[in-house]
């Protein structure tokens, strides 16, 4: 009988890519993916530790599986990703029914570790960081698969060391993938019918900065733009400190580059930004936004804001609120550094988002059709607008992979609904 596995993925796009590598590895071992943990021979969690409650969340999920292990002692349970990197051996000690823990640099060792567990050689742990050359050799490649829109990894790690962020500690230092490899993968995906590419990394703006070579990120975007078959390009995540003038100009010169940018500000107070080690001032951030809107008037921005950073005073919180009002983000992600009441920005952000996205109602937008969708028992299609908003509408499945005009008739919190013209 075929072996089965159940996989849960938490966190960012980098974890999504790692999970695809995990799935490919398990398929090569003869495992088939199933929808529930109860019917599986192998359970894996690919975890995120960016938020402070991530550790408890992961332990909570793992404890759900303890009873399954008691019923089936041959069941293999494993943890990967950032919490695995951060907690390491602590997970194995706290939860002895967990069989393996592999960190962010050790996805490639998963098959070996499963084999060791299956051979009853005890719990397995792999959380060491790899050297630079090994990391370059093991960059995730996604030339196989299906889909209209795909992620392509261009760099990993981060050198910014913001004082609230664990990413450099769990993902390691910055390393950029060779440009030729990125373009080869994009071309391969285009030959498979992929229309939209999202270039991803912890800080894509600093692409090749550590290496000190060309192209920089704006140059990489130009080369991706030249690949036949690719119709849309996006990228995440951007650090404002590294948002260069040539990169801003790319929004004017590259027509495939979507008019959407996630540019985390984190705080509207210079004092707090300094304490966070963000490397820019509010005025510098403001000038970047002005320049972006000057070169691409239809651009829509999203951002992250941390509330309750240690030492934050009321005037700092007021400054963040004022900046959110001034910039007028299409979307904003609000995080509590610690539990503090009075986050008035939450209501403001919701109102602002509804105002921006609600203005699309009645408009006709070009939508890249990605696949079928089922809502309220009815078959339909879904795609994305130029601003990365999911749009649901009825249509012929033959439209998948094309850009079609859709009139927006309704706007929800995270989704829009329309009719094809």
Secondary structure as the mmCIF struct_conf table of DSSP 4:
data_model
#
loop_
_struct_conf.conf_type_id
_struct_conf.id
_struct_conf.beg_label_comp_id
_struct_conf.beg_label_asym_id
_struct_conf.beg_label_seq_id
_struct_conf.end_label_comp_id
_struct_conf.end_label_asym_id
_struct_conf.end_label_seq_id
STRN STRN1 UNK A 3 UNK A 9
BEND BEND1 UNK A 11 UNK A 12
HELX_RH_AL_P HELX_RH_AL_P1 UNK A 13 UNK A 28
TURN_TY1_P TURN_TY1_P1 UNK A 29 UNK A 30
STRN STRN2 UNK A 31 UNK A 33
BEND BEND2 UNK A 35 UNK A 35
HELX_RH_3T_P HELX_RH_3T_P1 UNK A 37 UNK A 39
BEND BEND3 UNK A 41 UNK A 41
STRN STRN3 UNK A 42 UNK A 47
BEND BEND4 UNK A 50 UNK A 51
TURN_TY1_P TURN_TY1_P2 UNK A 52 UNK A 53
HELX_RH_AL_P HELX_RH_AL_P2 UNK A 54 UNK A 64
TURN_TY1_P TURN_TY1_P3 UNK A 65 UNK A 65
HELX_RH_AL_P HELX_RH_AL_P3 UNK A 66 UNK A 71
TURN_TY1_P TURN_TY1_P4 UNK A 73 UNK A 74
STRN STRN4 UNK A 76 UNK A 81
HELX_RH_AL_P HELX_RH_AL_P4 UNK A 82 UNK A 87
TURN_TY1_P TURN_TY1_P5 UNK A 88 UNK A 88
HELX_RH_AL_P HELX_RH_AL_P5 UNK A 89 UNK A 94
TURN_TY1_P TURN_TY1_P6 UNK A 96 UNK A 97
STRN STRN5 UNK A 100 UNK A 102
TURN_TY1_P TURN_TY1_P7 UNK A 104 UNK A 105
HELX_RH_3T_P HELX_RH_3T_P2 UNK A 107 UNK A 109
HELX_RH_AL_P HELX_RH_AL_P6 UNK A 110 UNK A 118
TURN_TY1_P TURN_TY1_P8 UNK A 119 UNK A 120
STRN STRN6 UNK A 124 UNK A 126
HELX_LH_PP_P HELX_LH_PP_P1 UNK A 128 UNK A 131
HELX_RH_AL_P HELX_RH_AL_P7 UNK A 132 UNK A 137
TURN_TY1_P TURN_TY1_P9 UNK A 138 UNK A 138
BEND BEND5 UNK A 144 UNK A 145
BEND BEND6 UNK A 148 UNK A 148
STRN STRN7 UNK A 149 UNK A 153
STRN STRN8 UNK A 155 UNK A 156
BEND BEND7 UNK A 159 UNK A 159
TURN_TY1_P TURN_TY1_P10 UNK A 163 UNK A 164
HELX_RH_AL_P HELX_RH_AL_P8 UNK A 167 UNK A 171
BEND BEND8 UNK A 173 UNK A 173
STRN STRN9 UNK A 175 UNK A 176
HELX_RH_AL_P HELX_RH_AL_P9 UNK A 179 UNK A 191
TURN_TY1_P TURN_TY1_P11 UNK A 192 UNK A 193
STRN STRN10 UNK A 196 UNK A 200
TURN_TY1_P TURN_TY1_P12 UNK A 202 UNK A 203
HELX_RH_3T_P HELX_RH_3T_P3 UNK A 204 UNK A 206
TURN_TY1_P TURN_TY1_P13 UNK A 207 UNK A 212
BEND BEND9 UNK A 214 UNK A 214
HELX_RH_AL_P HELX_RH_AL_P10 UNK A 217 UNK A 225
TURN_TY1_P TURN_TY1_P14 UNK A 226 UNK A 226
BEND BEND10 UNK A 227 UNK A 227
TURN_TY1_P TURN_TY1_P15 UNK A 228 UNK A 229
STRN STRN11 UNK A 232 UNK A 236
STRN STRN12 UNK A 238 UNK A 238
HELX_RH_3T_P HELX_RH_3T_P4 UNK A 240 UNK A 242
HELX_RH_AL_P HELX_RH_AL_P11 UNK A 245 UNK A 253
TURN_TY1_P TURN_TY1_P16 UNK A 255 UNK A 256
STRN STRN13 UNK A 257 UNK A 257
BEND BEND11 UNK A 259 UNK A 259
STRN STRN14 UNK A 260 UNK A 262
STRN STRN15 UNK A 263 UNK A 263
STRN STRN16 UNK A 266 UNK A 266
BEND BEND12 UNK A 268 UNK A 268
HELX_RH_AL_P HELX_RH_AL_P12 UNK A 270 UNK A 276
TURN_TY1_P TURN_TY1_P17 UNK A 277 UNK A 277
HELX_RH_AL_P HELX_RH_AL_P13 UNK A 282 UNK A 295
TURN_TY1_P TURN_TY1_P18 UNK A 297 UNK A 298
STRN STRN17 UNK A 300 UNK A 307
BEND BEND13 UNK A 308 UNK A 308
TURN_TY1_P TURN_TY1_P19 UNK A 310 UNK A 311
HELX_RH_AL_P HELX_RH_AL_P14 UNK A 314 UNK A 327
TURN_TY1_P TURN_TY1_P20 UNK A 328 UNK A 328
BEND BEND14 UNK A 330 UNK A 330
STRN STRN18 UNK A 331 UNK A 336
BEND BEND15 UNK A 337 UNK A 338
BEND BEND16 UNK A 341 UNK A 341
TURN_TY1_P TURN_TY1_P21 UNK A 344 UNK A 344
HELX_RH_AL_P HELX_RH_AL_P15 UNK A 345 UNK A 358
TURN_TY1_P TURN_TY1_P22 UNK A 359 UNK A 362
STRN STRN19 UNK A 364 UNK A 375
TURN_TY1_P TURN_TY1_P23 UNK A 376 UNK A 377
STRN STRN20 UNK A 378 UNK A 384
TURN_TY1_P TURN_TY1_P24 UNK A 386 UNK A 387
STRN STRN21 UNK A 390 UNK A 393
HELX_RH_3T_P HELX_RH_3T_P5 UNK A 397 UNK A 399
TURN_TY1_P TURN_TY1_P25 UNK A 400 UNK A 401
BEND BEND17 UNK A 402 UNK A 402
STRN STRN22 UNK A 403 UNK A 411
BEND BEND18 UNK A 413 UNK A 414
STRN STRN23 UNK A 415 UNK A 420
#
